[in-house]
């Protein structure tokens, strides 16, 4: 069944998900706050800043007019950086109140709100009351925009407390190369998506320092243990972390040059300053803020997260990476 879908955010992931939806036969309005980007998408059908080699379908329409994007849309998909989720939600509620519509809200962003440490669905729910949305779904999992753009095989998760809504999103996105699984553990899917970015910075740092596969495997395995401990403390199902949005997302983010978090860690491992890494990336490195949130949450809850603490020390206390690795290796021996 064809419907109109509004995609909010025209970065790499947002624009590629919009492309998927258009190619699946849906009418898509892609919203951006940049007129230059909108003009480029509509006229050249490119998005050079994010995916310079990709040509988008001519049927994909971009706009800076949020009301026009959302009008008649049965589904609204958030794909904006975590730091602006609340702002965009506040803008959206004004439009929904004016239109009197009640779309399904979906988000495909990964992170926690800085300061409050709230999950993205919690932030959206605070700003958009239930009377203005038919449900909430999280779309997450091991996926790089670059690979979905070229139709590589990709499997991700649609999570919602209402499985009927998750199944609707599953139907919207599924095709020959993109397969969606449903899940009811919203907490687990969101925490897995957020915290794996922290471990990915560590994986990149190991690469930048010249360490091999053994070190990478150790970091990912013990990092997943930390993610699971913290997620379960919020009520997540531990089994979620051995699924697509847990170990799957961790693998893809910790092993690929497509990952901004991995690339950031790689540059830190090579000796570059954090300020230079951020300045040169050109896109948001979600793991930096998420690391601070994870560290503070672990402190509040009394949860042992030594890898996260080591990465926090490097990012926020200018600690030496090699010294932090030595400290981790010299910890008292324990059972797994």
Beta strands, then each sheet from edge to edge (+ up, - down):
strand 1: 4-8
strand 2: 27-31
strand 3: 61-63
strand 4: 75-78
strand 5: 104-107
strand 6: 135-140
strand 7: 154-159
strand 8: 178-183
sheet 1: 3+ 2+ 1+ 4+ 5+ 6+ 7- 8-
end
